[in-house]
Amino acid sequence: MQSLYSNGFENIYDEMYQTFINYEEEFQFYSEIIKKYHKENVLEIGCGSGHLAKHFIHSSIGYNGMDLSNDMVLLSQKRNPTGTFLKGDMTNFYLNKTFKSILITARTTSYLLNNVSVQKAIKNIYNHLDKKGIFCFDFIDANRFFKLIKDGKTITHNAETKNKKYSRTSFMKPKITKENFMFQWDAKYYEIKDQSHILLTDDQSEVRAFTINEWQLFLELNNFEILEIIDRKSYAFDTYVIVAQKQ
Ligand SMILES: C[S@@+](CC[C@H](N)C(=O)[O-])C[C@H]1O[C@@H](n2cnc3c(N)ncnc32)[C@H](O)[C@@H]1O
């Protein structure tokens, strides 16, 4: 999946994911949380190609976006000329300002591949939050998702945009490592033209799923109090959203 974030492939991500994720609904969901806790100044980590950003920028909520991929940052900026976007790694960033809330959506936490990375990300997020600021993020729930892919599972997702048809075939299987609940995700991305599948890119990655207890412990150890744990349906994965407050 990582190969879709740069070198021109970010455009394919951009086209396909608009059909997988309803960004209007994402905005409704996250903006309600932000408003409920009166934290209307957001840093979105892993902003991708700037679709969720677009809704925030057109709302009364202050918004800054950050992504590891320079190509994604450029795409976000192109989509939202008035927005503020920068390149940064969630495990190691310093912005010289703080925010009322920090968001990580679309299971981007799956790229925190080991416990040291999780710890570093939470510390950076803590340092960039105002007093009593909120950290709101989602994650793939290992308990439910691993049951589904236990013996290996192939899933096809089709995406149709105005001018193009795409298809993604994913093979997913749990991969229990020394430390964490990882899974293998081998994906092939195709464009469908005249009924034939043309391979665009082939991606093999190892990504992480979490249990609720892991996040409870990480947050507790880093002085966050959990305000809410929300079970949320998503297009491909069993997902929880956690809202935690800086103590
Ligand atoms: C699954 S995409 C989600 C993008 C966007 N939130 C959306 O909903 O379309 C994950 C994004 O996180 C970014 N990313 C991956 N690792 C990151 C890291 N360590 N720090 C910041 N961004 C990261 C990727 O470049 C990619 O744009």
PDBQT file of the ligand as one rigid body, heavy atoms in Angstrom, charges set to zero:
ROOT
HETATM    1  C1  LIG A 301      -4.419   5.243   4.254  1.00  0.00    +0.000 C 
HETATM    2  S1  LIG A 301      -3.745   6.773   3.737  1.00  0.00    +0.000 S 
HETATM    3  C2  LIG A 301      -4.951   7.885   4.427  1.00  0.00    +0.000 C 
HETATM    4  C3  LIG A 301      -4.931   9.243   3.799  1.00  0.00    +0.000 C 
HETATM    5  C4  LIG A 301      -6.099  10.155   4.177  1.00  0.00    +0.000 C 
HETATM    6  N1  LIG A 301      -6.232  10.332   5.617  1.00  0.00    +0.000 N 
HETATM    7  C5  LIG A 301      -7.406   9.687   3.571  1.00  0.00    +0.000 C 
HETATM    8  O1  LIG A 301      -8.365   9.496   4.318  1.00  0.00    +0.000 OA
HETATM    9  O2  LIG A 301      -7.489   9.536   2.344  1.00  0.00    +0.000 OA
HETATM   10  C6  LIG A 301      -2.355   6.959   4.803  1.00  0.00    +0.000 C 
HETATM   11  C7  LIG A 301      -1.568   8.251   4.638  1.00  0.00    +0.000 C 
HETATM   12  O3  LIG A 301      -0.643   8.345   5.744  1.00  0.00    +0.000 OA
HETATM   13  C8  LIG A 301       0.616   8.751   5.278  1.00  0.00    +0.000 C 
HETATM   14  N2  LIG A 301       1.631   8.241   6.234  1.00  0.00    +0.000 N 
HETATM   15  C9  LIG A 301       2.127   6.984   6.343  1.00  0.00    +0.000 A 
HETATM   16  N3  LIG A 301       3.045   6.932   7.331  1.00  0.00    +0.000 NA
HETATM   17  C10 LIG A 301       3.113   8.180   7.868  1.00  0.00    +0.000 A 
HETATM   18  C11 LIG A 301       3.898   8.779   8.910  1.00  0.00    +0.000 A 
HETATM   19  N4  LIG A 301       4.825   8.079   9.566  1.00  0.00    +0.000 N 
HETATM   20  N5  LIG A 301       3.718  10.088   9.196  1.00  0.00    +0.000 NA
HETATM   21  C12 LIG A 301       2.803  10.835   8.501  1.00  0.00    +0.000 A 
HETATM   22  N6  LIG A 301       2.043  10.329   7.488  1.00  0.00    +0.000 NA
HETATM   23  C13 LIG A 301       2.191   9.022   7.175  1.00  0.00    +0.000 A 
HETATM   24  C14 LIG A 301       0.724   8.182   3.872  1.00  0.00    +0.000 C 
HETATM   25  O4  LIG A 301       1.668   8.883   3.083  1.00  0.00    +0.000 OA
HETATM   26  C15 LIG A 301      -0.724   8.330   3.371  1.00  0.00    +0.000 C 
HETATM   27  O5  LIG A 301      -0.936   9.558   2.737  1.00  0.00    +0.000 OA
ENDROOT
TORSDOF 0
